Amino acid sequence: MTTTSMSSKASEGASNASSLADPRRASWWVLVVFLFPALAIYVGLTAYPAFRTFYDSFFTIEGLDATFVGLDNYRALMSDETFWISVRNTFIWSFIAPVLDVTTGLLLALALYAGVPFARFLRVAWFTPVLLSYVVVAILWTWIYNYDWGVVNLALRAIGLDALVTSWLGDPHFALAALIVTHAWKWAGFNMVVCLAAIHSLPSEVLEASELDNCGWGAKLRYVIVPMLRPTLLNLYILAFIGKMKIFDLVWIMTQGGPLWATETVSTYVYKRAFNWNTFDLGYPSAIASVWFVVVCAAVVILNRLLATRERLEY
């Protein structure tokens, strides 16, 4: 036996011994057995529907009949005014509403951190809307916005501001803002808990030093707390942004996109074109969903890059 063959056998034996000695290494069939259920669910419920939606966007589908139309659905989409209105409303939701959500949560967290009276009760009360379903929240705020006996209009009449009384969900100028306020009310408690935890994790030496320098609450908030909370606030904003790009439940229950498409979002418009308008064509709503899928993915990539940049600047 040559020296080379002996050394190769020795290295092979050492490799086998290393493989057997390392309990983290599993054989291929073990990996397949454990990964197959998750992969099957992912392919069946996520990957295939996404691919099929993109594939269907090149057809006119009426029942079981599918007619290939190429890019006609996408060309029609470019001149669809309702689609562009829904895009505008969704972008308003996605860019402006998260600011209200995060700001409200931060203010509530600062109030608790400052030790307002009944802080324990308020913490539970402010967090309770997070536990409610969209159906309950939508019905509750539909009552609050009622023109005749809603709390908002009753309060305005009570203080003599009858000129401001309006149909909050029936007026195209106020309907979208009314929904955004409702959504901020529901998620303020979640943002409050995250911000409160972040505030309590701030270095106490920095906060004590600012107090020794007679730094007032306004200055401490502006120059110490908010800058140190910037990564947390940015993460909350991105989470809210992604969620609102596909907002559907609250809008559908409260206004169904009305009045006059004032609260129409891309998600509600896709649903209407697919199931509510009785057009019996699934190709066109598939084109809308495909375009919006690309827009959402691009937005997430851009925001992740912004977040990475922020982190590099921070550290």
Solvent accessible surface area in square Angstrom, and as a share of the most:
residue,aa,sasa,rsa
1,M,169,0.75
2,T,92,0.53
3,T,115,0.67
4,T,106,0.62
5,S,39,0.25
6,M,107,0.48
7,S,64,0.41
8,S,61,0.39
9,K,123,0.52
10,A,66,0.51
11,S,68,0.44
12,E,107,0.48
13,G,38,0.37
14,A,62,0.48
15,S,65,0.42
16,N,81,0.41
17,A,59,0.46
18,S,58,0.37
19,S,49,0.32
20,L,155,0.77
21,A,80,0.62
22,D,33,0.17
23,P,126,0.80
24,R,210,0.77
25,R,155,0.57
26,A,53,0.41
27,S,54,0.35
28,W,206,0.72
29,W,176,0.62
30,V,40,0.23
31,L,70,0.35
32,V,87,0.50
33,V,87,0.50
34,F,151,0.63
35,L,97,0.48
36,F,131,0.55
37,P,71,0.45
38,A,61,0.48
39,L,99,0.49
40,A,45,0.35
41,I,107,0.55
42,Y,123,0.47
43,V,80,0.46
44,G,39,0.37
45,L,136,0.67
46,T,69,0.40
47,A,36,0.28
48,Y,110,0.42
49,P,55,0.34
50,A,47,0.37
51,F,129,0.54
52,R,104,0.38
53,T,43,0.25
54,F,105,0.44
55,Y,103,0.39
56,D,21,0.11
57,S,0,0.00
58,F,44,0.19
59,F,30,0.12
60,T,39,0.23
61,I,20,0.10
62,E,96,0.43
63,G,65,0.62
64,L,185,0.92
65,D,103,0.53
66,A,62,0.48
67,T,83,0.48
68,F,139,0.58
69,V,38,0.22
70,G,16,0.15
71,L,95,0.47
72,D,72,0.38
73,N,12,0.06
74,Y,40,0.15
75,R,152,0.56
76,A,48,0.38
77,L,0,0.00
78,M,105,0.47
79,S,90,0.58
80,D,22,0.11
81,E,140,0.63
82,T,20,0.12
83,F,3,0.01
84,W,117,0.41
85,I,52,0.26
86,S,0,0.00
87,V,14,0.08
88,R,132,0.48
89,N,1,0.01
90,T,1,0.00
91,F,70,0.29
92,I,53,0.27
93,W,0,0.00
94,S,0,0.00
95,F,98,0.41
96,I,103,0.52
97,A,0,0.00
98,P,0,0.00
99,V,80,0.46
100,L,70,0.35
101,D,1,0.01
102,V,14,0.08
103,T,63,0.36
104,T,40,0.23
105,G,0,0.00
106,L,19,0.09
107,L,102,0.51
108,L,33,0.17
109,A,0,0.00
110,L,15,0.07
111,A,28,0.22
112,L,13,0.06
113,Y,69,0.26
114,A,62,0.48
115,G,54,0.52
116,V,45,0.26
117,P,103,0.65
118,F,161,0.67
119,A,27,0.21
120,R,208,0.76
121,F,138,0.57
122,L,43,0.22
123,R,113,0.41
124,V,98,0.56
125,A,39,0.30
126,W,66,0.23
127,F,62,0.26
128,T,56,0.33
129,P,9,0.06
130,V,24,0.14
131,L,133,0.66
132,L,55,0.27
133,S,60,0.39
134,Y,49,0.18
135,V,79,0.45
136,V,73,0.42
137,V,0,0.00
138,A,0,0.00
139,I,78,0.39
140,L,61,0.30
141,W,29,0.10
142,T,54,0.31
143,W,137,0.48
144,I,35,0.18
145,Y,16,0.06
146,N,45,0.23
147,Y,106,0.40
148,D,96,0.50
149,W,146,0.51
150,G,1,0.01
151,V,97,0.56
152,V,43,0.25
153,N,0,0.00
154,L,89,0.44
155,A,51,0.40
156,L,26,0.13
157,R,81,0.29
158,A,88,0.68
159,I,119,0.61
160,G,55,0.53
161,L,76,0.38
162,D,85,0.44
163,A,104,0.81
164,L,102,0.51
165,V,21,0.12
166,T,24,0.14
167,S,48,0.31
168,W,47,0.16
169,L,30,0.15
170,G,41,0.39
171,D,33,0.17
172,P,55,0.34
173,H,158,0.71
174,F,85,0.35
175,A,0,0.00
176,L,22,0.11
177,A,54,0.42
178,A,6,0.05
179,L,0,0.00
180,I,15,0.07
181,V,69,0.40
182,T,0,0.00
183,H,8,0.03
184,A,6,0.05
185,W,84,0.30
186,K,8,0.03
187,W,75,0.26
188,A,7,0.05
189,G,0,0.00
190,F,79,0.33
191,N,8,0.04
192,M,0,0.00
193,V,64,0.37
194,V,46,0.27
195,C,0,0.00
196,L,14,0.07
197,A,63,0.49
198,A,15,0.12
199,I,1,0.01
200,H,117,0.52
201,S,87,0.56
202,L,21,0.10
203,P,60,0.38
204,S,61,0.39
205,E,121,0.54
206,V,61,0.35
207,L,15,0.08
208,E,98,0.44
209,A,49,0.38
210,S,11,0.07
211,E,98,0.44
212,L,150,0.74
213,D,114,0.59
214,N,142,0.73
215,C,38,0.23
216,G,43,0.42
217,W,116,0.41
218,G,55,0.53
219,A,39,0.30
220,K,13,0.05
221,L,46,0.23
222,R,166,0.61
223,Y,142,0.54
224,V,22,0.13
225,I,0,0.00
226,V,51,0.29
227,P,58,0.36
228,M,60,0.27
229,L,2,0.01
230,R,85,0.31
231,P,39,0.24
232,T,33,0.19
233,L,27,0.13
234,L,38,0.19
235,N,63,0.32
236,L,7,0.04
237,Y,46,0.17
238,I,14,0.07
239,L,110,0.55
240,A,18,0.14
241,F,3,0.01
242,I,49,0.25
243,G,35,0.33
244,K,5,0.02
245,M,2,0.01
246,K,129,0.55
247,I,10,0.05
248,F,57,0.24
249,D,66,0.34
250,L,0,0.00
251,V,0,0.00
252,W,44,0.16
253,I,69,0.35
254,M,19,0.09
255,T,23,0.13
256,Q,98,0.43
257,G,1,0.01
258,G,19,0.18
259,P,32,0.20
260,L,141,0.70
261,W,103,0.36
262,A,12,0.10
263,T,0,0.00
264,E,0,0.00
265,T,1,0.00
266,V,2,0.01
267,S,27,0.17
268,T,0,0.00
269,Y,1,0.01
270,V,32,0.19
271,Y,82,0.31
272,K,22,0.09
273,R,45,0.16
274,A,18,0.14
275,F,136,0.57
276,N,74,0.38
277,W,99,0.35
278,N,106,0.54
279,T,54,0.32
280,F,142,0.59
281,D,24,0.12
282,L,77,0.39
283,G,0,0.00
284,Y,16,0.06
285,P,6,0.04
286,S,13,0.08
287,A,0,0.00
288,I,0,0.00
289,A,33,0.26
290,S,9,0.06
291,V,36,0.21
292,W,19,0.07
293,F,123,0.51
294,V,96,0.55
295,V,44,0.25
296,V,33,0.19
297,C,57,0.34
298,A,49,0.38
299,A,16,0.12
300,V,38,0.22
301,V,81,0.46
302,I,102,0.52
303,L,22,0.11
304,N,77,0.39
305,R,172,0.63
306,L,96,0.48
307,L,29,0.15
308,A,39,0.30
309,T,56,0.33
310,R,105,0.38
311,E,77,0.35
312,R,168,0.61
313,L,129,0.64
314,E,65,0.29
315,Y,206,0.78
